[in-house]
Amino acid sequence: MQMGPQERNLMREREKLHREQLKREAEKALREAGLRLDQQKRDLFEERYLQERRRIERDLRQEVETKRQQELPVLQERLKKEFLEPSPKATSASTPAVSATPKK
């Protein structure tokens, strides 16, 4: 799939905003940890924070996918039963509807 120049710029901008957000979160984690580090250690802290963050997010995605795969057969079976059984509306559709308001 080819993206136009505007789409590519939009994707770049979103990626840039995402990286900035992650950097702010790493800086916040450093502040909340109460650490005073030189620039080299700050960079290392940020790198490790982002590395662990990616690992956590990957694990969470895997957990969600596993749970989804476990629940999908149950959902499919429930929907199968729901749509195979004649619904109450289908049986009442054969009888004419009676108006609640009297005719004049």
RARA-V921352 format. One record per run of one state. SS is the DSSP state (alpha for helix, beta for strand, coil for the rest). FROM is the first residue (numbers start at 0). TO is the last residue. If there is no record, write none. Layout:
BEGIN
[[SS & FROM & TO] [SS & FROM & TO]]
END
This chain:
BEGIN
[[coil & 0 & 3] [alpha & 4 & 32] [coil & 33 & 37] [alpha & 38 & 83] [coil & 84 & 86] [alpha & 87 & 91] [coil & 92 & 103]]
END
